[in-house]
Amino acid sequence: MDIITLVNQSVVVYISIQSMLVSFRQHVKCLFKSKIQQVWETGVNSMSNQFLISRLLLFILVSVILVIIIQDVGYARRKGYIYFSERDKIKRMKINGSDVQEILTDVGWVRDIALDMSNRKIYWVTPPRIYRANLDGSKIEMIVDKVAPNKPPREAANNPFSIALDIEANKVYWGNNVPWGIRSVNNDGSNIEHIEMERNVLLPFSVDAESLELDARDGKLYFADSFNGTIARANVDGSNHEHLGISMMDAWGLALDLHNRRMYWTQVVTGIIRSASFDGKDKTTILTDLVNPGDIALDMYSQEMYWVEKGIVKQKPGRIRRSNFDGSNVTDIFNGSKFIYEIALDIDRFYDVKPTTEKLTTTWANVKNH
């Protein structure tokens, strides 16, 4: 039995337990009273009652354990982390904004970050190079350099601006902030490849992937292409390059909801967050009146989004905020930074169960490590 099948079966069992909890709460007092009454009527010293007492104690013990598990399993969610870049540092804090820690310093201007939770690694782009390290900041490695000795220009980083990880395939994709296209490399730095897309008559490569996201299931790359003023997608080999009919010139952050097949993006100049289906249709505005919104990240399981507002230097400091996918319940998580740019979430190692029968949300991307 493979791990995904095992987890799926566990989830089914968990949902059944969750559904039973409501009726259990309603009847537990009646059951308890009934068993106590049986003991009282037949006498404490009888053999049958000793058996009843044993069953009653077991019933109470199991009931208490179930209540604790169902009610408190959501606590694990608070053990997640938010990673973010600030000037030449990468920091992390607990999901509620507390316990801010510096994990990397003096790394230059960090343009994008991504997390590989299966291998406990953080990747980041500091133009013109791509690096990775352990999640605690140790063991820094350079994956791609701007200058690749004895290699053609296409096998150099050029000017990396965005990054996306294919964990299962051990691939790193990156986009450049000048029209040099999208490239890929093995996560050990070997086998750099240029992803061929449409050509432009004036420039050698026609895309400017300032924000890059991967749908590994469908083998698609989505990117904010400011050179062509649109959000676009293509297969990971560069084929089937599509402009999705989303006209914008100021997109900064892009994130994919792989469960509901929707994308979310920020527009820094207009100060809004918008959403659309993966084919670019069903466009809707989620939030307005934001102050320089930047990078955005999604918690697909609690249906919440986190985003950076870079603020205005000397007027309004930057902050990290959170809301539901529909824009409700906006909450400030972190305030006071003047140079906050990128954000990534470490929330894929827990079960998050609401104390109702309607919703069980879970992530098992890192189950194999437990």
C-alpha positions as CSV (number, residue, x, y, z in Angstrom):
1,M,0.0,0.0,0.0
2,D,1.6,3.3,-1.1
3,I,1.7,6.4,1.2
4,I,-1.0,8.3,-0.7
5,T,-3.5,5.4,-0.4
6,L,-2.7,5.0,3.2
7,V,-3.2,8.7,3.9
8,N,-6.5,8.8,1.9
9,Q,-7.8,5.9,3.9
10,S,-6.8,7.6,7.1
11,V,-8.6,10.8,6.0
12,V,-11.8,8.8,5.4
13,V,-11.5,7.3,8.9
14,Y,-10.9,10.7,10.3
15,I,-13.9,12.2,8.6
16,S,-16.0,9.4,10.0
17,I,-14.8,10.1,13.5
18,Q,-15.4,13.8,13.0
19,S,-19.0,13.1,11.9
20,M,-19.6,10.9,14.8
21,L,-18.4,13.5,17.3
22,V,-21.5,15.7,17.1
23,S,-23.9,12.8,17.8
24,F,-21.5,11.5,20.5
25,R,-21.7,14.8,22.3
26,Q,-25.5,14.8,22.3
27,H,-25.8,11.3,23.6
28,V,-22.8,10.8,25.9
29,K,-24.6,12.1,29.0
30,C,-27.5,9.8,28.3
31,L,-25.3,6.8,27.8
32,F,-23.3,7.6,30.9
33,K,-26.4,7.9,33.0
34,S,-27.8,4.7,31.6
35,K,-24.8,2.7,32.5
36,I,-24.6,4.2,36.0
37,Q,-28.2,3.3,36.5
38,Q,-27.5,-0.3,35.4
39,V,-24.8,-0.5,38.0
40,W,-27.0,1.0,40.7
41,E,-30.0,-1.4,40.0
42,T,-28.0,-4.6,39.9
43,G,-25.5,-4.0,42.6
44,V,-21.9,-3.1,42.6
45,N,-20.4,-6.5,43.6
46,S,-22.1,-8.7,41.0
47,M,-19.9,-10.1,38.3
48,S,-22.0,-8.6,35.5
49,N,-21.6,-5.2,37.1
50,Q,-17.8,-5.5,37.3
51,F,-17.9,-6.2,33.6
52,L,-20.2,-3.2,33.1
53,I,-17.9,-1.0,35.2
54,S,-14.9,-2.0,33.1
55,R,-16.7,-1.2,29.9
56,L,-17.9,2.1,31.4
57,L,-14.3,3.1,32.3
58,L,-13.1,2.1,28.8
59,F,-15.9,4.1,27.3
60,I,-15.0,7.2,29.3
61,L,-11.3,6.9,28.4
62,V,-11.9,6.5,24.7
63,S,-14.4,9.4,24.7
64,V,-12.0,11.7,26.4
65,I,-9.2,10.8,24.0
66,L,-11.5,11.4,21.0
67,V,-12.6,14.8,22.2
68,I,-9.0,15.9,22.8
69,I,-7.8,14.7,19.4
70,I,-10.8,16.2,17.5
71,Q,-10.8,19.5,19.3
72,D,-7.1,20.1,19.6
73,V,-5.6,18.7,16.4
74,G,-6.0,22.1,14.8
75,Y,-3.4,23.3,17.2
76,A,-0.7,21.9,14.9
77,R,-1.5,24.6,12.4
78,R,0.0,27.2,14.8
79,K,3.3,25.4,14.4
80,G,3.7,26.4,10.8
81,Y,6.1,29.2,9.7
82,I,6.0,32.1,7.3
83,Y,9.3,32.7,5.5
84,F,9.9,36.2,4.1
85,S,12.7,38.4,2.7
86,E,13.6,41.7,4.2
87,R,16.4,43.7,2.6
88,D,19.4,41.3,2.4
89,K,17.9,38.9,5.0
90,I,15.6,35.9,5.0
91,K,13.5,35.6,8.1
92,R,10.8,33.3,9.4
93,M,8.1,33.6,12.1
94,K,5.3,31.5,13.4
95,I,2.1,31.5,11.5
96,N,0.6,34.0,13.9
97,G,3.4,36.5,13.5
98,S,5.3,35.7,16.7
99,D,8.9,34.6,17.2
100,V,10.6,36.3,14.3
101,Q,14.0,34.8,13.5
102,E,16.8,35.6,11.1
103,I,17.9,32.5,9.3
104,L,20.0,34.1,6.5
105,T,21.8,37.4,6.5
106,D,24.0,39.3,4.0
107,V,22.5,37.4,1.1
108,G,21.9,40.4,-1.2
109,W,18.6,41.6,-2.6
110,V,16.3,38.5,-2.4
111,R,13.9,38.5,-5.3
112,D,12.1,35.3,-4.7
113,I,12.0,32.4,-2.3
114,A,10.6,28.8,-2.5
115,L,10.4,26.0,0.0
116,D,11.1,22.3,-0.5
117,M,9.5,20.8,2.6
118,S,10.2,17.2,1.5
119,N,14.0,17.8,1.6
120,R,13.8,20.6,4.2
121,K,15.4,23.2,1.9
122,I,14.8,26.8,1.1
123,Y,15.7,28.2,-2.3
124,W,16.1,31.9,-3.1
125,V,17.0,34.1,-6.0
126,T,19.6,36.9,-5.5
127,P,20.2,38.2,-9.0
128,P,22.2,37.0,-10.8
129,R,22.4,33.7,-8.9
130,I,20.1,31.0,-7.4
131,Y,20.9,29.5,-4.0
132,R,19.6,27.0,-1.5
133,A,20.2,26.1,2.1
134,N,18.7,24.1,4.9
135,L,15.5,25.6,6.4
136,D,17.6,26.8,9.4
137,G,20.0,28.6,7.1
138,S,22.9,26.2,7.3
139,K,24.7,24.6,4.3
140,I,24.3,27.3,1.7
141,E,24.8,26.1,-1.9
142,M,24.9,28.1,-5.1
143,I,22.7,26.3,-7.7
144,V,23.1,28.5,-10.8
145,D,25.5,31.4,-11.5
146,K,25.1,34.2,-14.0
147,V,28.3,33.2,-15.7
148,A,28.6,29.5,-16.7
149,P,32.2,28.8,-17.6
150,N,32.6,27.1,-21.0
151,K,28.8,27.1,-21.5
152,P,26.7,29.0,-24.1
153,P,24.7,32.0,-22.8
154,R,21.5,30.0,-22.6
155,E,23.1,27.9,-19.9
156,A,23.7,30.8,-17.6
157,A,21.2,32.4,-15.2
158,N,21.1,35.7,-17.1
159,N,19.0,37.7,-14.6
160,P,16.8,35.4,-12.5
161,F,13.8,37.0,-11.0
162,S,11.4,34.3,-10.0
163,I,11.6,30.6,-9.1
164,A,9.3,27.5,-8.9
165,L,10.1,24.0,-7.7
166,D,9.1,20.6,-9.0
167,I,9.9,18.5,-5.9
168,E,9.1,15.1,-7.4
169,A,11.1,15.7,-10.6
170,N,14.0,17.4,-8.6
171,K,13.7,20.4,-11.0
172,V,14.1,24.1,-10.4
173,Y,12.4,26.6,-12.9
174,W,13.3,30.2,-13.0
175,G,12.2,33.3,-15.0
176,N,14.2,36.3,-15.9
177,N,13.1,39.9,-15.4
178,V,14.4,40.9,-18.9
179,P,13.2,39.0,-21.9
180,W,15.5,36.0,-21.6
181,G,12.7,33.5,-21.1
182,I,12.3,30.6,-18.6
183,R,14.9,28.0,-17.8
184,S,15.2,24.9,-15.7
185,V,18.0,23.1,-13.9
186,N,18.3,20.0,-11.8
187,N,18.2,20.8,-8.1
188,D,21.9,19.9,-7.8
189,G,22.8,22.6,-10.4
190,S,23.3,20.3,-13.4
191,N,21.6,20.2,-16.8
192,I,20.5,23.8,-17.4
193,E,18.0,24.0,-20.1
194,H,16.3,26.9,-21.9
195,I,12.5,26.4,-22.4
196,E,11.8,27.4,-26.0
197,M,8.7,29.5,-26.4
198,E,7.4,31.9,-29.0
199,R,9.9,34.2,-30.6
200,N,9.6,38.0,-30.9
201,V,10.9,39.7,-34.1
202,L,12.8,42.2,-32.0
203,L,14.1,40.2,-29.1
204,P,15.4,36.7,-28.8
205,F,12.9,35.5,-26.2
206,S,9.4,36.8,-25.8
207,V,8.5,36.3,-22.2
208,D,9.4,38.2,-19.1
209,A,8.5,35.9,-16.2
210,E,8.5,38.2,-13.2
211,S,6.4,35.7,-11.1
212,L,6.5,32.0,-11.8
213,E,4.3,29.2,-10.5
214,L,4.1,25.5,-11.4
215,D,1.2,23.1,-11.7
216,A,3.1,19.9,-11.5
217,R,0.0,17.7,-12.0
218,D,-0.8,19.1,-15.4
219,G,2.8,20.0,-16.3
220,K,2.1,23.7,-16.7
221,L,4.0,26.8,-15.9
222,Y,2.1,30.0,-15.1
223,F,3.8,33.4,-15.1
224,A,3.2,37.1,-15.0
225,D,4.6,38.3,-18.3
226,S,5.1,42.1,-17.9
227,F,6.8,42.3,-21.3
228,N,3.6,41.3,-23.0
229,G,1.3,42.7,-20.3
230,T,-0.5,39.5,-19.5
231,I,-0.6,36.4,-17.3
232,A,0.4,33.4,-19.5
233,R,0.9,29.7,-19.2
234,A,2.8,27.0,-21.1
235,N,3.7,23.4,-20.8
236,V,7.0,22.8,-18.9
237,D,8.7,22.1,-22.3
238,G,7.6,25.4,-23.6
239,S,4.8,24.1,-25.9
240,N,1.2,25.3,-25.9
241,H,2.2,28.9,-24.9
242,E,-1.0,30.8,-24.1
243,H,-1.8,34.3,-23.1
244,L,-4.8,34.0,-20.8
245,G,-6.6,37.3,-21.6
246,I,-5.6,39.0,-18.4
247,S,-4.4,42.4,-19.3
248,M,-2.1,43.9,-16.7
249,M,1.3,45.6,-16.6
250,D,1.9,45.8,-12.9
251,A,1.5,42.3,-11.6
252,W,4.0,41.4,-8.9
253,G,2.8,38.2,-7.1
254,L,1.1,35.1,-8.5
255,A,-0.1,32.0,-6.7
256,L,-2.1,28.9,-7.7
257,D,-4.9,27.2,-5.8
258,L,-4.3,23.7,-7.1
259,H,-7.4,22.3,-5.4
260,N,-9.9,24.7,-6.7
261,R,-8.0,25.4,-10.0
262,R,-7.8,29.1,-9.6
263,M,-5.0,31.7,-9.6
264,Y,-4.6,34.8,-7.5
265,W,-2.3,37.7,-8.3
266,T,-1.5,41.1,-6.9
267,Q,-1.4,44.4,-8.9
268,V,1.1,46.7,-7.2
269,V,0.2,50.0,-8.9
270,T,-3.6,49.7,-8.6
271,G,-3.4,48.1,-5.1
272,I,-5.6,45.1,-5.7
273,I,-5.7,41.3,-5.5
274,R,-7.6,39.5,-8.2
275,S,-8.5,35.9,-9.0
276,A,-9.4,33.9,-12.1
277,S,-9.8,30.3,-13.2
278,F,-6.7,28.6,-14.7
279,D,-7.9,29.4,-18.2
280,G,-8.1,33.1,-17.4
281,K,-11.9,33.2,-17.2
282,D,-14.2,34.0,-14.3
283,K,-12.1,37.0,-13.2
284,T,-13.0,38.7,-9.9
285,T,-11.5,41.4,-7.7
286,I,-10.9,40.1,-4.2
287,L,-9.4,43.1,-2.3
288,T,-8.8,46.8,-3.1
289,D,-7.1,49.8,-1.5
290,L,-3.9,47.9,-0.6
291,V,-0.6,49.7,-0.3
292,N,1.9,48.3,-2.9
293,P,0.8,44.7,-2.6
294,G,3.7,42.3,-3.6
295,D,4.2,38.6,-3.2
296,I,1.3,36.3,-2.4
297,A,1.1,32.8,-1.0
298,L,-1.9,30.5,-0.5
299,D,-2.8,28.0,2.3
300,M,-5.1,25.8,0.2
301,Y,-6.2,23.8,3.1
302,S,-7.5,26.5,5.4
303,Q,-8.6,28.5,2.3
304,E,-6.5,31.6,3.4
305,M,-4.1,33.8,1.5
306,Y,-1.1,35.7,2.8
307,W,0.4,38.6,1.0
308,V,3.0,41.3,1.4
309,E,2.3,45.0,1.3
310,K,5.6,46.7,0.6
311,G,4.3,50.0,1.9
312,I,5.7,53.4,1.1
313,V,9.1,54.4,2.4
314,K,8.9,57.0,5.2
315,Q,5.1,57.1,4.9
316,K,3.7,53.7,5.6
317,P,5.8,50.7,6.6
318,G,5.4,47.3,4.9
319,R,3.5,44.4,6.4
320,I,2.3,40.8,5.9
321,R,-1.5,40.3,6.0
322,R,-3.9,37.4,5.7
323,S,-7.5,36.9,4.6
324,N,-9.9,34.2,3.5
325,F,-9.9,33.4,-0.2
326,D,-13.0,35.6,-0.7
327,G,-11.2,38.6,0.9
328,S,-13.1,38.4,4.2
329,N,-11.4,38.5,7.6
330,V,-8.4,40.6,6.8
331,T,-5.8,40.3,9.5
332,D,-2.4,41.9,10.0
333,I,0.3,39.3,10.8
334,F,3.5,41.4,10.8
335,N,4.0,45.1,10.7
336,G,6.9,47.6,10.6
337,S,9.2,46.5,7.8
338,K,10.3,49.0,5.1
339,F,11.9,46.5,2.8
340,I,9.8,43.4,2.9
341,Y,9.4,41.6,-0.5
342,E,8.8,37.9,-0.8
343,I,6.9,35.3,1.2
344,A,6.6,31.5,1.4
345,L,4.5,29.3,3.7
346,D,5.7,26.2,5.7
347,I,2.2,24.8,6.5
348,D,2.3,21.5,4.7
349,R,3.2,19.2,7.7
350,F,0.0,19.2,9.7
351,Y,-3.7,18.3,9.9
352,D,-6.0,21.2,10.4
353,V,-9.5,20.0,11.6
354,K,-12.2,22.5,12.4
355,P,-14.5,21.4,15.3
356,T,-17.5,20.9,12.9
357,T,-18.5,18.1,10.6
358,E,-18.3,20.2,7.5
359,K,-14.6,20.5,7.0
360,L,-11.5,18.4,7.3
361,T,-8.5,20.0,5.8
362,T,-5.2,18.2,5.6
363,T,-1.8,18.3,3.9
364,W,0.4,15.3,3.4
365,A,3.2,16.6,1.3
366,N,5.7,15.8,4.1
367,V,4.0,12.6,5.5
368,K,6.8,10.4,4.3
369,N,9.1,12.2,6.7
370,H,7.1,11.3,9.7
